[in-house]
Amino acid sequence: MTVKIPFGCDGLIPHLVCSPCAEAIEFYKKAFDAAEICRMPAPDGKRIMHAQISIGGRPVFLADDFPEYCDGKAHSPQALGGTPVTIHRYVEDCDAAIKRALDAGATAKMPPMDMFWGDRYGVVTDPFGHAWALATHISDPTPEELAKGAQECFAQT
């Protein structure tokens, strides 16, 4: 038997629980210029059991929450009270990407700013509870500059 990885699905693929999934697909189209690849409705005709979108040419899988198949517990970030996971994406213009996400309905978690590690960086939370870090690489600090920047940053908190 020959095992084949579907085209474009090599590497890691985020698989997000988003309820309602159909609304999440539309949000990601507006916020991140996502392209919808496919969606597979659940037998109930109300939820989506699997969808695939592409953001920046990379796949993201989505599904509605199905607590009846997960020990009776919901698994969306809203049901869990937030998420410990942040999806990181490099973009050409961090400020414009964050503005686009905010205009589409995301909330600001961290405004864009120049960071000591060499990125202009900010974080938004989408309406479904997922955190997205958006960054533009702007410089290549030396190890010494990184250490000094980290010390200064952590001294402020």
N, C-alpha and C positions, 0 to 999 in steps of 0.2 A: 504494500500500500504506500502510495506517495502522499506525503503530507505537504500541503501548499498553504502558505500564508496569503490571505486575500490581498490584492493589490492595494498599496497605500496603508496597510494595517500592520506594518512592521513597527517595532518599538512599543513604547507604552501608550495606552489609550485611556484617557479619563472616561469613566463611566458614571454619569451623574444621575441621581434620583431627583427629579424635578416634578413637583405637582402644582398645577397641572402641566404635564409635559408639552402639550400642544402650545400653550402660552410661552413656555420656555423656548421652544424652537423659534417662535416669532421674535421674542426678545433678543436671542442670540443673533438673529439675522440683522436686526436694527443696531444692536450694540457693537457687535464684532464682525459684521459683514459675513456671517456664516452662510454656507450653502447647505440646503437640505439635500441629503443623499437618499434617505429612505425613511419610512415610518411603517411600523407594523402594529395595527390596532389590536387591543386585547379582545377576547371573545365577548366581553360585556359591551363593546362598541363605544365605551366612554373614555377609556384610558388607553395609553400607548404602552405596549409591553417592550418595544424596542424601537429606537430611532437612531439614525446616524446623521450627523452634520459634519461639515468640514470648516475649520477655522484656520485661515492661513495655510491651507493645503494639508492640514493634519486632521485626522478623524477624532471625533468626540461622540461617544455613545450616550444615549439618554433613555430614561424610562420613567413612567409614573411610579408612585409608591404603591407597593402591593403588600401591605402588612399581613394579609391573610396567608401569604406564602413565606413570610419571614418571622416565624414564631409569634405571630400576632402583633408584632411591633412595627411602627412606622419608622422609616429610615431617611426621610428627607431632613435637610439641615434645620428646617423650621421645627419639625417634630423632636429633634435632638437638642434644640436650644442653640444651634450654631454649628459651625464646622471647624475642625482643627486643620483642615487642608486648604491650601491656597494654590490656585492654578496660576503659574507664571507664564507670561508671554512677552517676548521682545517685539517691539513695534518701532516703526520709523519715527513716530512723533507721540511720545508718551502723553503729553498734555492734550493733544487732539483726540487720542484714543480714550482717555478718561472722560473728556467732555462728551464724546459720542455715547459712551456707556451711561453716563449720568443723564443725558438727554433721553435715552431709551428707557430709563426708569431705575437704574442702579443707584445705590447710595454710596457716598464717599466714606471710606474707612480711613484713608490716609491720602491727603492731597499730594500731587506730584511735587517732588523736590529733588535736588541734586544730592546724591548719597556718596558717602566716603569711599564706597567700593567701585565707583566709576559709572554708575547708572543714574539717570533721571528716572524716578521710581514713584509709583503711587498704587493704591489699592482701592478697589470698589467691591461692594457686595451686591450681587444680582438679586432680583426680586424673589428668587427661590432659595436664597440663603448661602449660595456659593461665593467664595472670595476669589477675586481675580487680581493678581499683581500685573501691572503693565509697566514696562521699562524700555528706555532707550539708552543704549550704551554710549557714553559721552567721553570717557577717558580711561586710561590704563594706569592706575596708581601703582607705584612700586610697593614691595612688601613692607617697607618702612612706613610709607604713606598710609597703607591700609591699617597697620598697627596703631599709628598715631590717630587716624580717623576713628577707629573703633574705640580707643580710649576716650576720646573727646565725646563721642556719641553716648557711650554708656555712662559717662560722668554726668550727663544732663538728665538721665532718667532716674 
